[in-house]
Amino acid sequence: MGRGMKKWNAYKTLQEQFEDLDNLYEKQKYMQKPTISEDEIEQINYALTSYDGQKILIKYYRGGQIFEIKTYIKKIDSYHRKLILQDEEIIRFDELLHVESIDMYF
């Protein structure tokens, strides 16, 4: 008669554990949006108003994670409060954490 399908039940619970561990890992990656000071807001504003086509570093918060991208800005839409980047990605002003120029001209 044997154990039949019972011998595979241990592997079935492991698969469920893997799914639970993946979910736990995703929850641990989630973080709250950091608060930025008035000085940082002024620095972002200065970087955007003085932007002149150079490559920039942008750090932004979206979906519980912080992202960093080095790119060029295609358009600064102050009316809709968003940046349109070279690859057509859109970043809203309220997502911005840090903006700085990384091209150096000598």
Secondary structure, 3 states (H helix, E strand, C coil): CCCHHHHHHHHHHHHHHHHHHHHHHHHHHCCCCCCCCHHHHHHHHHHHHCCCCCCEEEEEEECCEEEEEEECEEEEECCCCEEEECCCCEEEHHHEEEEEECCCCC
